[in-house]
């Protein structure tokens, strides 16, 4: 629930937790909630990051325009595969994932993708 203070958020969580709900056709009960403050920002300051496992290792997807309306990420995102047993390489992260961000943003974002 957006746009509320911590007390209102806790009230909503207490009312919602464990109850059956439907969201976009999926039915279930919510047990875990993530609450974080909203920080005012521009769309250009938001990124999309996804990590998932493959048989050969892990894949990192990165798109330089994140947010609710990111769209079909698999068509837009840059990807970097990290093979099982290997560590992500900071140089390769910058080269393969951060091609569309400024040099300053590369320096501050690269460590978080490792």
PyMOL commands that set and color helices and strands:
alter all, ss='L'
color gray80, all
select helices_A, chain A and resi 6-16+43-45+73-76+90-96+103-113
alter helices_A, ss='H'
color red, helices_A
select strands_A, chain A and resi 20-23+26-29+48-53+57-63+78-83
alter strands_A, ss='S'
color yellow, strands_A
deselect
rebuild
show_as cartoon
